[in-house]
Amino acid sequence: MNIQIWSDTSLVDTDTRLRSQAYEEKVERSKRKGVRMAEKLRKNLRKHGRGPTEGSDGEEYPPPRNGSVRASTSSTRAPAVASRASGSAPSSVGQNRPSFSIGRGTTTRDRRTPQTAQPRSSRQSVHPPPANTPACLVQSPESDGEEFIPKDMIDWSARTYPTSKGKQREVQYCETEPYRSISKGKQKACPQPQPSRIRSATEQNTLKPVRKIAPLPARRQGASRNSSSARLSERDALSAQWTQMAKLSGAATISFMNEVDDEEIPPLDGFCYLEKDFNYDEIEHSGRDLKEVFLYCDHRICEYAEECNCQSTQEDIRFTYDEYRHFIANEEDNDVSPFVVECNEYCACDKNCRNRVAQLPRKVPIEIFKTRKCGWGARSSVDVEKGTVLGLYTGKIIYRRDAELLKGEAKSFCFDMDGRESPDEEPSEESYTVDAKACGNWTRFLNHSCAANIKVYSAVWWTIPESNLPCLVYYAAADIPARTEFTVDYNPSQARLHKANASKGKKKGKGKNKIPEGAIPCECGTKVCRGWVTEACDN
Ligand SMILES: C[S@@+](CC[C@H](N)C(=O)[O-])C[C@H]1O[C@@H](n2cnc3c(N)ncnc32)[C@H](O)[C@@H]1O
């Protein structure tokens, strides 16, 4: 019998020693077992396509107990996933456990077995997960802790991301949305990895190889350092703003450009853009007539003008638009501008009716550009066919009697809404003018030419003809090539007189130097120039 004598230890000590030895052996065994289990678990995960791939950034089980998952999460949105995908997670982080961080560092996916997953404190783990249940370890800024989400609340998904080395890596994440913060019962959206977004044209341009740029010419004295870029953005901003306003009513784009001098944008202090609307604040009329006074048609499609009730009060019963919605009235014989009654909101027909054109959104894109002699003007970037309806002259409606008191520049954006009156008649009490100085649309930039390529007619659809509040509608009086200035005759009565004189054999251009009071020299530069123009349109 082999008796060991522990001379310097008591029996109690011996017992302690044996216990301690047994414990150490147990720990050793459990360590070895742990390594085997980790290996087994890793294999399993690989088999199901969920674990780190062979030769990846080598995440290992079991996780160290003090390994901080949160330390591995990024403070920005998608990069958390991206950094994992590209294997750039800090090595100290989560010491090698396959935790997949999602979103703004608030959600961490933990693939620990429940046995190895230890709640960091009782406050953090509200509901320990059932055995063998993968858990989504969630940390929220509100709770400042991690919470277990039960398996049935988790929807695991996998997506493939390109790595920095050009390979594909599958990354898994939780698609459970919205998930519930168990401890606080709050609804949160599960942050999703952002798929790479389509770059805007501007961004794409920035990716082009950098072109060598010749040095800029010396600056003019006094020019401010950043003035050119500041001015550029001002023009772009105005183009974007007006386009946005136009788009609200479905109209095409508006852009500003200047190839003549360095004026950035036209003077438009506090101007309000109105593509199709009017400001009626200055007059008693609301700008809209009551349903009871309208005539309306009951055909689904207005095929013949004779059958369209809206035309019944017109002297000349015919549609003024052809099948392409082009304006076809022959205004040559008329002393007054043509008057069109379009179908209205009470008619049975829809917007495809042939008798609805001026009321539809503008289709022609507009460029407002600097002219050489007449300030800013308007044109289109596309060819425009004869008869195309271009837009309405919008602005503030004022009484004609008030408009007549205006002088000089204050009057230069006024356009009389004569409607049905003859030029020889005294304007009635109830006659109006559109003033586009403070509000209106691109048509306020239309300059005058004695050989104009666009003309105007009056049209109603939300008022009746008797209200004397027709819309002034511009249309192309000829085919107009792209980037040709749109011009209108501010003084059509003068044009008629001029024409009449010419037909009587009087010399063209007579009176060129005799500029009437209130008129200015005309800069249209055409062969038929009458020599002067009033500052505002007199229709
Ligand atoms: C309705 S605004 C037209 C837009 C203006 N060009 C601008 O830059 O704001 C009318 C003013 O343009 C100028 N204008 C237009 N056509 C002109 C012409 N043919 N000759 C001289 N000035 C003209 C006149 O100063 C007129 O008062």
The ligand as an SDF file (V2000), in Angstrom:
LIG
                    3D

 27 29  0  0  0  0  0  0  0  0999 V2000
  -41.8770   92.4640  -70.6960 C   0  0  0  0  0  0  0  0  0  0  0  0
  -40.2980   93.0740  -70.6110 S   0  0  0  0  0  0  0  0  0  0  0  0
  -39.4220   91.9030  -71.5110 C   0  0  0  0  0  0  0  0  0  0  0  0
  -38.2980   91.3060  -70.7240 C   0  0  0  0  0  0  0  0  0  0  0  0
  -37.1220   92.1750  -70.5760 C   0  0  0  0  0  0  0  0  0  0  0  0
  -36.2820   92.0810  -71.7460 N   0  0  0  0  0  0  0  0  0  0  0  0
  -36.3350   91.8580  -69.3360 C   0  0  0  0  0  0  0  0  0  0  0  0
  -35.1380   91.6670  -69.3990 O   0  0  0  0  0  0  0  0  0  0  0  0
  -36.9430   91.7640  -68.2690 O   0  0  0  0  0  0  0  0  0  0  0  0
  -40.4470   94.4480  -71.6760 C   0  0  0  0  0  0  0  0  0  0  0  0
  -39.2320   95.3030  -71.7410 C   0  0  0  0  0  0  0  0  0  0  0  0
  -38.2300   94.7050  -72.5470 O   0  0  0  0  0  0  0  0  0  0  0  0
  -37.5980   95.6860  -73.3500 C   0  0  0  0  0  0  0  0  0  0  0  0
  -37.8590   95.3780  -74.7690 N   0  0  0  0  0  0  0  0  0  0  0  0
  -38.5670   94.3540  -75.2220 C   0  0  0  0  0  0  0  0  0  0  0  0
  -38.5710   94.3360  -76.5520 N   0  0  0  0  0  0  0  0  0  0  0  0
  -37.8620   95.3770  -76.9630 C   0  0  0  0  0  0  0  0  0  0  0  0
  -37.5250   95.8930  -78.2300 C   0  0  0  0  0  0  0  0  0  0  0  0
  -37.8920   95.3210  -79.3640 N   0  0  0  0  0  0  0  0  0  0  0  0
  -36.7630   96.9860  -78.2780 N   0  0  0  0  0  0  0  0  0  0  0  0
  -36.3530   97.5650  -77.1660 C   0  0  0  0  0  0  0  0  0  0  0  0
  -36.6390   97.1510  -75.9310 N   0  0  0  0  0  0  0  0  0  0  0  0
  -37.3830   96.0430  -75.8160 C   0  0  0  0  0  0  0  0  0  0  0  0
  -38.2070   96.9860  -72.9790 C   0  0  0  0  0  0  0  0  0  0  0  0
  -37.4210   97.5880  -72.0050 O   0  0  0  0  0  0  0  0  0  0  0  0
  -39.5180   96.6180  -72.3910 C   0  0  0  0  0  0  0  0  0  0  0  0
  -39.9600   97.5450  -71.4630 O   0  0  0  0  0  0  0  0  0  0  0  0
  1  2  1  0
  2  3  1  0
  2 10  1  0
  3  4  1  0
  4  5  1  0
  5  6  1  0
  5  7  1  0
  7  8  2  0
  7  9  1  0
 10 11  1  0
 11 12  1  0
 11 26  1  0
 12 13  1  0
 13 14  1  0
 13 24  1  0
 14 15  1  0
 14 23  1  0
 15 16  2  0
 16 17  1  0
 17 18  1  0
 17 23  2  0
 18 19  1  0
 18 20  2  0
 20 21  1  0
 21 22  2  0
 22 23  1  0
 24 25  1  0
 24 26  1  0
 26 27  1  0
M  CHG  2   2   1   9  -1
M  END
$$$$
